[in-house]
């Protein structure tokens, strides 16, 4: 895929005095109401742009408008509203609203990409589980159960999924304005989105998470084994993030295994 050259001077934007804040890979310019996002991997930028374009052409309203593309940057129109994650316990948006909105996409979109390579993910998970056991962070029975969860997983109904459906990627607290960060979207297991929504909520508010989990379990397409697999996958993936406390991740893994045992 070839991304068109930018018509904007990206370097002047990046050095602008208008920059209000920088957060990880994102820059907000307050006067122009722009968001500048840096993509470290070309395939992620291409997927973000292609999915955004496809959804826009099909009239899907819950996307963030792309103003310009200048690899490795994509410039979006800023939406001045809090995320679902920032007000997760006070939001009036129901789980069914969230899921119905993101999964009412045209079938053709799901043919663009595959969201996740399950076999590759499984290999990484097996490796991390064995490392945790070798370092005394998981007991023998916990490691065996974790490996069994990974081994037994196979994708269920395949449909278009967001791929990173965390509360912080949902803009709006009373009404859904848009979903952001589509670079991992594509054809995949619906339970992946359910797991990301729940784990992200747990990190924000445990009481709300327990309430959310009850609703998620009632969703059409919810499969307990697949959901548990993705919750475990997310926790193990967090071990690669230097900004996340590893001990809390290990406690989370142990809690998952306890509930699945």
C-alpha positions in Angstrom: 0.0 0.0 0.0 1.3 3.5 -0.9 0.5 6.3 1.5 0.1 9.7 -0.2 2.6 12.4 0.7 1.6 15.1 3.2 0.5 18.6 2.2 1.3 19.9 5.6 4.7 20.8 7.1 5.0 18.1 9.7 8.3 19.4 11.2 6.8 22.8 11.9 3.8 21.1 13.5 6.1 19.0 15.7 8.1 22.0 16.9 5.2 24.3 17.2 4.6 26.4 20.3 1.0 25.3 20.0 1.8 21.9 21.4 -0.2 21.5 24.6 1.0 18.0 25.6 2.9 15.0 24.4 1.7 11.6 25.5 3.7 8.5 24.4 3.3 8.6 20.6 0.7 11.4 20.4 1.0 15.2 20.2 -2.0 17.6 20.8 -1.9 21.1 19.2 -4.5 23.2 20.9 -5.0 26.1 18.4 -5.4 23.9 15.3 -7.3 21.2 17.2 -5.0 18.5 15.8 -3.7 15.2 17.1 -0.4 14.0 15.6 0.2 10.3 16.1 3.6 8.6 15.4 3.6 5.0 14.1 6.8 3.1 14.7 5.7 0.3 12.3 4.6 1.0 8.7 2.0 -1.8 8.6 0.2 -0.2 11.6 0.1 3.2 9.9 -1.2 1.6 6.7 -3.9 -0.4 8.5 -5.0 2.7 10.5 -5.3 4.7 7.3 -6.9 2.0 5.2 -9.6 1.1 7.8 -10.3 4.7 8.5 -10.8 5.4 4.7 -12.9 2.3 4.2 -15.2 3.1 7.2 -15.5 6.7 6.1 -16.5 5.7 2.6 -19.2 3.4 4.0 -20.6 6.2 6.1 -19.6 4.8 9.5 -19.9 7.8 11.9 -17.7 6.6 14.8 -14.2 7.3 13.4 -11.7 10.2 14.0 -11.2 12.3 10.9 -7.8 12.0 9.3 -6.6 15.5 8.2 -3.3 14.4 6.6 -0.8 11.6 6.4 3.0 12.1 6.5 4.7 8.8 7.3 5.5 7.9 10.0 2.9 10.4 11.2 -0.9 10.6 10.8 -2.7 13.8 11.7 -6.2 13.6 13.1 -8.9 16.1 13.9 -9.0 16.5 17.7 -12.3 15.7 19.5 -12.5 17.6 22.7 -14.2 15.1 24.9 -13.2 12.7 27.7 -12.6 9.0 27.0 -14.9 6.3 28.3 -11.8 5.2 30.3 -11.5 8.5 32.1 -15.1 8.3 33.4 -15.5 4.6 33.3 -17.5 4.3 36.5 -19.8 7.2 35.8 -20.5 6.7 32.1 -24.1 6.2 31.0 -23.0 4.3 27.9 -24.1 0.6 28.2 -21.9 -2.3 27.1 -24.6 -3.3 24.5 -24.4 0.2 23.0 -20.6 0.0 22.8 -20.6 -3.5 21.2 -23.5 -2.9 18.9 -21.9 0.3 17.6 -18.5 -1.2 16.8 -19.9 -4.5 15.5 -22.5 -3.1 13.1 -19.8 -2.6 10.5 -20.2 -3.7 6.9 -19.1 -7.3 6.3 -16.7 -6.2 3.5 -14.5 -4.4 6.0 -13.6 -7.6 7.7 -12.0 -8.8 4.5 -9.3 -6.1 4.7 -7.1 -7.6 7.4 -6.7 -10.4 9.9 -6.6 -8.9 13.4 -4.3 -11.4 15.0 -2.1 -14.4 14.2 -3.4 -16.8 16.8 -0.6 -19.4 16.4 2.1 -16.7 16.7 0.3 -15.4 19.8 0.2 -18.8 21.3 3.9 -19.4 20.8 4.7 -16.1 22.6 2.3 -17.0 25.4 3.8 -20.5 25.9 7.3 -18.9 26.1 6.2 -16.3 28.7 4.4 -18.9 30.8 7.5 -21.0 30.9 9.7 -18.0 31.8 7.3 -17.1 34.7 7.5 -20.7 36.0 11.2 -20.9 35.6 11.6 -17.7 37.6 9.3 -18.9 40.4 6.5 -16.5 39.6 4.0 -19.3 38.7 3.5 -22.6 40.5 3.6 -25.8 38.6 -0.1 -26.2 38.7 -0.7 -22.6 37.6 1.8 -23.0 34.7 0.0 -26.2 33.6 -3.4 -24.5 33.7 -2.1 -21.5 31.8 -0.6 -23.7 29.1 -3.9 -25.7 28.9 -5.9 -22.5 28.3 -3.6 -21.5 25.5 -3.4 -24.9 23.9 -7.2 -25.4 23.9 -8.0 -22.1 22.4 -9.3 -21.9 18.8 -11.0 -18.9 17.2 -14.7 -18.9 17.3 -17.0 -17.0 15.0 -14.8 -14.6 13.0 -16.0 -11.0 12.5 -14.7 -7.5 12.3 -13.1 -6.5 15.6 -11.4 -3.4 16.8 -8.4 -5.3 18.2 -7.5 -2.9 21.0 -11.0 -2.1 22.4 -9.7 -0.5 25.6 -11.9 2.1 27.4 -9.2 4.8 26.6 -9.8 4.2 22.9 -13.5 5.1 23.2 -14.3 8.8 23.0 -17.4 9.9 24.9 -19.0 9.3 28.3 -22.7 10.0 27.7 -22.8 9.3 24.0 -20.2 7.6 21.8 -18.4 10.1 19.7 -15.8 7.8 18.1 -13.4 4.9 18.5 -9.7 5.6 18.0 -6.6 3.5 17.3 -7.8 1.1 14.6 -4.3 -0.2 13.6 -5.0 -3.7 15.1 -8.5 -4.0 13.7 -9.6 -6.7 11.3 -11.1 -10.1 11.1 -11.0 -11.9 14.4 -12.6 -13.3 17.5 -15.3 -11.1 19.1 -14.1 -12.2 22.6 -10.9 -10.3 22.0 -12.7 -7.0 22.1 -14.7 -8.1 25.2 -11.5 -9.0 27.0 -9.8 -5.7 26.2 -12.8 -3.8 27.4 -12.9 -5.7 30.7 -9.2 -5.6 31.4 -9.0 -1.9 30.7 -12.0 -1.3 33.0 -10.4 -3.4 35.7 -7.3 -1.2 35.6 -9.5 1.8 36.2 -12.2 0.7 38.6 -12.5 -2.8 40.0 -16.1 -2.3 41.3 -17.2 -1.2 37.8 -15.3 -4.1 36.3 -17.3 -6.6 38.2 -20.5 -5.0 37.1 -19.3 -4.8 33.5 -18.2 -8.5 33.5 -21.8 -9.5 34.4 -23.1 -7.6 31.3 -20.3 -8.9 29.0 -21.2 -12.5 29.9 -24.7 -11.9 28.5 -23.4 -10.7 25.2 -24.2 -12.7 22.1 -21.0 -14.4 21.0 -19.4 -14.5 24.5 -17.5 -17.7 25.0 -15.9 -18.2 28.4 -12.9 -20.2 27.3 -12.1 -17.7 24.5 -12.6 -14.7 26.8 -10.2 -16.3 29.4 -7.6 -16.9 26.7 -7.6 -13.2 25.7 -7.6 -11.9 29.2 -4.5 -14.1 29.8 -3.0 -12.9 26.5 -3.4 -9.2 27.5 -1.8 -9.8 30.9 1.1 -11.6 29.4 1.6 -8.9 26.8 1.7 -6.3 29.5 5.0 -7.9 30.7 6.7 -6.3 27.7 5.5 -2.8 28.7 8.2 -1.1 30.9 5.6 1.4 32.2 3.4 -1.3 33.8 4.2 -2.8 37.3 5.2 -6.4 36.7 4.1 -7.6 40.1 0.5 -6.4 39.5 0.5 -8.2 36.2 1.6 -11.5 37.9 -1.1 -11.1 40.5 -3.6 -10.6 37.7 -2.4 -13.8 35.9 -2.7 -15.8 39.2 -6.3 -14.4 39.7 -7.2 -15.4 36.1 -5.9 -18.9 36.7 -7.7 -19.2 40.0 -11.1 -18.2 38.4 -10.5 -20.6 35.5 -9.3 -23.5 37.7 
